[in-house]
Amino acid sequence: MISEAKEEAKVQANKIIADAHASITNQKMAALTEIKNQVGSLVLEVSEKVLRKELSNKAQQEDYIKTLAAEVKLN
């Protein structure tokens, strides 16, 4: 009877440990996803600010458009 109780305790302990590992993995993945989303948002925000600054001058904007048009390859 004691050995059965010990075995049951081991099974329960292993289940608790497995559940804890799964929970930790899920939380880790959620945190990484959140970080990636935040980094993506920051990159977009910085890129937008850089483009606004670079294109605030009409002459610079026209030069940039001409450069992009020259890079386009037509079939």
C-alpha positions, 0 to 999 in steps of 0.5 A: 500500500505504501509503495502504491502511494509512493508510485501515485505521488511520483506520477502526480509529481511528474504530471505537475512538472510536465504541466509547469514546463508546458506553461513556461513554454507557452508563456515564453512563446507569448513573450517572444511574440509580444517582443517581436510585435513591439520591435516591428512597431518601433521599426515602422515608427522610426522608418516613418519618421525618417521618410518624413524628414527625408521627404519634407523637402520637395526637391529631395522628394522629386530626386528620390522619386526619380531615383526610384523610377530609374531603378525600376526595370520594365519588361 
